Amino acid sequence: MSHRPVLQVHDLTVEFAGTRAVDGIGFELASGDTLGLVGESGSGKSTTALALLRMLPAGGRITGGSVELDGQDLASLPEPALRGLRGRRIAMVFQDPMSSLNPVLTIGRQLDEALRAHGDAPRAARAARAAELLDLVGIPDASGRLRDHPHQFSGGQRQRIMIALALAHDARVLVADEPTTALDPTVQQQILGLLTRINRETGTALVVISHDLGVIARTCRRMLVMRSGRVVEHGETADVLAAPRHPYTKQLLAAVPRLDAPSGAAANSTPGEEPLLTVRGLRKTYGPRRRPVTALAGVDLELHPGETLGLVGESGSGKSTLARALVRVHAPSAGSIRFRGEEFGVRRGRARGGSERAARREIQMVFQDPYASLNPRLTAGQIIAEPLIAHGLGDRAARERRVAELLEQVGLDPSWADRHPRSFSGGQRQRIGIARALAPGPSVLICDEPVSALDVSVQAQVIELLARLQRELGLAVLFIAHDLAVVRQVSHRIAVMHRGRIVETGPADRVVTAPEHPYTAELLAAIPGLDTVPRPAAGLPQQAAPASKTTLLPTLRSTR
């Protein structure tokens, strides 16, 4: 059985305007092999992935080295010949399916485009193949869903569609760039299981790029650790995770939130006894009265002064809807919200004006996506000053002093107030979002997935910042996330949400170590740990030759 590499990368160098983004990286992949690339944002992971397919953005170019696919150097191949290989012999699963899929075309049309790109089979055969691909990646009612548009699918289903597009022509190498970022644990488990099954049953070589070491441990037998465009450590995944040699790898591992680590919140502060925020029977429905969609189905919740309450659950469970109801972005359909004992914000005109205004100022929100939640046309100082202007707090000079104070409080240089969001990293943008939320002096901070899109080391810094601010300012925090390890790290109590209801609430350590509800146990079981490194299937070597593809992925042949 031959183990000749399918993909050989030698001394690959990529530059943008004279700056090296990838500096001499090299590796080999055989059929059936799995390789993980890990590192922080800016380490060169995604640039490496794009360079493999020669899909670098404007200004980027390969300045050295080679990328050989079955002996052909993709780095020097003419563009027409490269188009014949890209998508057919080497394919890519992109990070954000919503920005990668065309929102105005049906999924069937988009799959058909991919199939027509490398063949001229008749329409009926292409339609059958498209349905087969959707069925392969686990989309129910595959034939019927071909007529649907991307917005009609969940996040996990859209990622499955991206995998189906990449598999349209049985590629020899599949590159998955952050395929599970911001997905819930159970959906993440499904996507990783799908990639692993494809790798094992078809022999497709798999490159997984991620900042999540748990994802790499779950899917890859070998791994490369990248920093500043260079490989600082490589080897068998189990060996690297068990005994890292490079200080940077050790730093990444130390920053990974662990389920077996007890909650640090309880030791830092003691919540007050009387609830600051009380939610009773909160309901929210959308759509027509005849066929309403229920997002919140009677939520009961309490948040005490100085407490961090972690809220976990899958996408669609109602977490973000609840957060937006608490800050009056969404008006609840029924139930009550009490802040400092006074009801507000459920039925229009029911709450007193004073209590409504006070609640709006004292309950502030940190949004999930630091890229989308900051106005790109405003400077950091203007963004932070917005709540002060909205609530009529201070004159211009006072606002400027407050902005400088807040920037320093969240660990940013006050002199950066004149910079625009594009000048900041993802972690720095999230700090600006936190500063904006703190501007009017709130007593309740609602954090909606504030670290899900951040690298582990940056994630650790933001979590520590929130913990410090809570201690210094006495904030009550509702921390919404799908990662139970992160939630346990920061929370006094955890509430588990499922289908618009709270199904379990209790002390953080108890909920994680002794869950009472089956859904909580399911969430815990789905979290990829660092001890789940895949092993070769029985009878197969570490770098297996490709298995027959006829059972899983019959190829669509040209009729010509």
N, C-alpha and C positions, 0 to 999 in steps of 0.2 A: 504494500500500500504506500503510495507516494505522499510525502509530506512537503512537496515543493510549495513555497509561499505563493499565495494568490496576490498579495499586496506587499511590496517592498518600498519602504520610505527611507531614503538615504540623505542625511545632512540637509534637510529641507530648511530653507531660509525664506522668510517673507518680510517685505518692507512696505511701509507706508510713508511716503514723502521723506525717505532717508532714515526713518526710524524702524528698527528691527522689532517686529511683533512676534516672529518665530525665528529662533536662532539655532539652526543646526540640529533639528529633531530627527530621530530615526527609529524605525521599528519594522517588524515583519508580522504578517498574518497569514496563516494557512487556512484551508477550508475547515469550517467548524470551530475555529478559534474565537475567543472573546477577549477584547482588550478594553480597559477603561482608562480614560484621560481625566484627571482631576486637578483642581487648582482654583484659585480665586478668580473673580472677574479681572480681566486684563492679563491673565497668565498666558494667553495664547491658545486656549483650548478650541474655541469656536473658529478662530482664524485658521488653525491647523485643519479642522474639519472642512472648511470652505476651500482651502488650498488643495485638499485631496481631489476635489471635483473641479478645480479651477473655477470657482464661483466667488472669488474675492470681490468685495465692493470696490467702487471707483477709488483709485489712488493706491490700491494694494496690488503688489505683483510678486511673483516668485523670482527671487534673485539668485538662488543657488540650490543645488541638490536635485533629487529626482523622486518621482512617484510612479513606480512601475506596477501596472496591473496586468498580470499574466504576461510579463515581459515587455509590455508597451509603456513607454514613459509618457504619462499624462501631462507632465510639466512642459514638454516640448512638442506635444502632438498638435497638428493643425486643428483649428476650430471645427471644421466640418467633421473630421474624424472623431474629435472629442465628443461632439453631439451624438454621434452614433453609439458611443459607449456610455455616456452619462444617462442614468435612468435605466439602462439595459444591463450593464455589467457592474456598475457601482451606483448606488442610490443613497439618498439622504432623507432622514426623518427630521424635519425642522422643529425648533423649540416651541413656537407659538402657533398652533393650528389655525387660530382665528385670523391671524395676519398672513398665513400662508395659503389658506383656501380662499377662492374667489367667492365673495358673498352673494353675487348676483347669478351664479351658475349653480345648477343642481349638482349633487354629488355624482350622479350617473354621468353627467356631461363632463365633469372633471376627470373621472376615471377613464372615460372614453378618449379624452384628449391624450392621456398618458399611454393608452393602448395603441392609438393611431400613430404616436410619435415613432414607434419602432416596428410597424407592421401594417399590412393592408387587409386584414381579415374582414369579412363582411360584418355589417352592423349587428345582425342577430348574434353572431359569435362573440362580438365585443360586449354586447349587453349581458350575455350569459357569463362571460368571464368577469365582468364588473360585479355582478351579483355574487359570483363565487368568491371573489376577493373580500367583499363585505362580510360574507358568511364566514370566511376563514378567520377574519379578525374579530369575530364575535358580535356583529351587529344583528340584532333580531330582525326578522322579516326583511331580509336583505334585498329581495327583488322590489318590494314596496318602497323601501327607503331610498332607492336610487332617484326617486322624483323629488326628494326633500332637499332643502338648502342647508348650508352649514349652521345657521342659527337655530335650526330645529333639532340639533343634536347636543348632547351634554359635552362637557369638556373632555371627559374620558373617551367618549365616542368619536369626537373630532380627532383626537390623537390616534385612535384606531384607524380612522380613515386615512390619515397621513401615512401610517404604516402600510395600508392597503395600496396606496399610490406608489410607494417605494417598492412594493413586491410585484408590481404589475408584470415585470419581465424577468422574474427569478434572478435578481442581481446576485453576483458572486460576493459582493461586499456591501454591507448595510451600515451606514454611519448614522447614529442617533444622537442628535445634539440636544441635551437636556430634555429627554423625552417625557419626564414626569414632573418637571418643575411646577409647583403650586397645585398639584393634584392631591386629592385626599388619599389617605393610606390604603383604603380598600381598592380604589381605582388605580392607584399607583401599583399595587400588587398585581392587579389584572394586566396592566400594560407590560410590566416587567416579566410576568409569567408568559405573556404572548411572545415577547422578543426572545426569551429563553427557548420556548418551544420551537419557534421558527429556526433558531440557530441549531438546535439539536436534530430536528427532523429533516431539514433541507441541507445542512452543511454550510449555510451562508455564514461567512465570516462577519463578525459583529464588532463595531467600534462604538462604545458608549461614552459620551462626554457628559460629565456631571460635576457639580460642586458638592453633591451629597454622597459621602463615603458609604452610607448604607446601601444606596442604589448600586454602586460599583461592587460592593461585597456580595450583593444578591445576584448579579448578572455576569461578572467578569472573572475569569481565571487568572488573568494577568493585568497589571495596571502600571501606568506612568503618572508620576506626579510632576506637574509643570509649575514653574514660577518665572515670571518675567521673560516668557518665550523659550525657556530652556527646560530640559528634563533634569530634575534634581534627584529623582529616585525612581527605580523601576524594578519589577520582579513579580513573582507570584503574589497574587492579591493576599492570600492567607499569610504569607511571610511578611509582606510590607505592613499589614495591619497589626500583626502580632509583635513585630520587632522593627519598627521604623528606624532608619539610620540617620536620615537628614533632619536637622532641627525644624525645617519648615513642615515636613510630614508630621512630626511630633506635635507641632503647633496646630495643624489641622485636626488631628485626632483629639487633642485636648479640648478643642472647641465644640466637638460633636455633643449635642444634648443626649443624655442616656436615660433610659427608662428606669435603670436600677439605681440612679442617683436620687436620694431623698430630696424633697422640696426644700429650697433654701428660703422661701418666703416666710415660713412660720418663725424662723429664727430671727428675722430682720425686724418684724413689727407685729403688734397685736391689734387686730381690728377692733373698732368700737362695737359696743353691744347693740345699740339702736340702729336699724337700717337707715342708710342715707337715701337709697333708691329702692323702691318697692314696686314690683310688677305683679299684677293679679289678672288671670284669665285673659291675657292679651291675645287678640285674634287679628289676622290680616288676610283679606281675600282680594284676589284680582279677577278681572274679567267680568263677563255679564252675570247678572243675578241668576239666570237659569242654569248656567254651568260655571260656577265660580271655581277658581283655583285657590286652594288654601295654603298660604305660606306659613302662617302662625296659627296653631290650633289650640289656644288656651295656655299660654306660657305663664308660669309663676316663677318669680325670681326675686332675690334680695341681694343688695350690695351694701356692705357696711363701710364706715369711714376707715381709711387706712388698709383696706383689704384688696387683694387681687383675686378676682373670681375668673377662673379659666372656663371658656365656653368652647366645646369641641363638637365636631360632627362633620358629616360629608357635605359636599356641595348639594344645595337644594334642601338641606335640613332646616333652613330658616335663620341661620346665624346672622348673616349680613342684614336680612330683613329686620330682625330684632334690633340690631345696632342702629339702623337708620330710623326705626320707629322711636327709639329713645332720644335721638337728636332732632326729631320732627322732620326728617327728610321725607319719610312716609307717614301718612296719618293712619293710625290703627283703626280697624273696623269695629272693635269692641274691646272691653276690658278696661283696666285702670293702670295708670303710671303715677306714682307718688314720689315727689322729691322733697325731702325735709318735711314729710307729713302732709304736703299739699298736693292735690291732684292737678295734673296738667296734661294738655295736649292730646286727649283722645277724641272728644267731640268738639267741633268748632264752636267757639264762644262759651264753652263750659268753664274753662279755667279763667282765673282772674288775670288781668293783664300783667300785674306786677310779678306774680309767681311764674308766669309764662316767660317773661323776659329774663328773670333771674335764672330759671332752669336752662334757658338757651345759652346764657353766658357761662354757667357753672358746669354744664355737661358738654365736653368737647371731644372731637374724634380725630384719630390718626388713621389715615386710609391705607389700604393694602399696597397699592402700586405707587412708589415714589416717582415714577416716570410720568404717570398719567394724572396724578393729583396736584401737581404744581403747574401753574400757568407759565408756559415757556416765554411769554412776552414780558413778564414782570421779573424784577430782581428779587433776590432772596429777602432783602429788607422790605420790599413792598409786599411780598407774600406774607411775611410774618406780621406786618402792620395791618393787614386787612381786617382781622377780627377787632383790633383796637378801634379802627375807624367805624366799623359796623356797630359797635356797642357804645360809641361816643366816649371813649376812654382817652383822656389826655389831649394836649395840643401837639403840634408837629414836633417840637423839641422834646417833649416828654415821650412821644412815640419813638423817636430816634434813640433815646437813651434806653427805652425798654427793649427795642430790637437788639441793640448791642449787648445788653444784659442777657437776653435769651440765647443769642448765638453763643456767647461764652458758656452759658449754663449747659447747652447741649454739646459742648466740645468743639465748636467751630470758631474760627478767628473772626472777631467783629468787623475787621476790615473787609471781609468778604461779602458784606451786605449789598454791595453794588454789582455783584456777579449774578448772572442768569443761571437757571437750573442746569443748562447744558454743560456748565463749567464744573459741575460737581459729580462725584461718583454716586452709585446707588445708595450706599450707606449714608453718605453726606446728605443726599436728598431726603432720606427718611428722617434724618436729624432736623432738617428744615421743617418737615411736616410736623414733627413733635414740637418744635419751637412755636410754630403757628398755633397748634392746639393749646399750648401753655400760655399764650399771649394774654388772654382776658382773665387769667387767674382762676382756672376751673378747680372744682373739688372732685369731679368725676372725669376720668379719661377713658374713652372707649377706643380700644386698639383693635382694628379689624385686619387680621392677618398681617401684622406690621413687619414680619421678618420672613415671610414665606418665599419671597423672590430674592433673598440675599444669600451670599456665601456664608459658610458656617462660621468663619472667623468674624466677619462683619455682623452676622446675626448675633454672635455672643456679645459683641460690643454694644449693639442696640439694646439687647436685653439687660445688660448691666447698666446702661444709661437709664432705662425705664425704672429699674429697681432703685437706683440712686435717687432719681427724681421723686419717686414715691416716698422714700424715707425722708428726704429733705422737705418736701412740700405737703406731706400727709395726704396724698392723693388716694382716692378709691379708683381701682382700675378694673375694667372689664376687658379681659385679654382673650380675643377670639383667634383660634388657630385650628388647623387640622392635625397638627403634630403633637401628640400626647406627651412626648418627651420634653418638648419645649414648654408646654403648658404646665407639666409637673414641676419643672425647674423654677417657674416664676409665681405659682399660684398657692394661696392658702386653701381654697376650695376649688373643685372642678364640677361643672355642670355639663352633662352630655345631652346633646340635642339630636333628635331623630324624627323626621317627618313633621316638623313644626311643633314638637313637644319636647319638654325636658323629661328624659326617661331615667336619669340618675343624677343625684347631687350628693357630694360628701367631701370630706377632707382629701386633699390632693393625693397624699400617700396611700390612703385606703382605696380610693377609686382605681388607682393604677395597679396596686398589688393585690387587691381582692375585689374586683368588679362584681356588682350584684346583677347587672342587666346583661343579657346575652349580646346586645349590640355593642356595649362597651368592651366586652371580651373580644368581639370581632374586630373592633378598631385596634385594640392592642396587638392582636395576632397578626395584623396586616403590616405592622411597622417593620421595615427592613432593618435588621441589626448588622453589626460588624462581624458576626460569627456565622454568617450564612453563605460563605463563599461556595460557588458551585463546583462540583466535581465532575470529571468526565463520566459519561454514561457507561454502564457495564460493557466491557468488551471493546471500548473505543479508546484510542490513545489520547493524550492531551490535545494534540492537534489532529482532529479526525478528518479523514477524507470525506467528501460530500456524500450524504446518503442519497438514495433515489428520490427524486422530486415528484415522481408520478402520483404518489398517494396523497400528498398534501397540496402540491402546487402544480397541477398539470399546466404546461405552458401553452399559451395561445399561439398557434402556428400560423404563418402566412399561408394563404391559399394559392399564392402565386407559384 
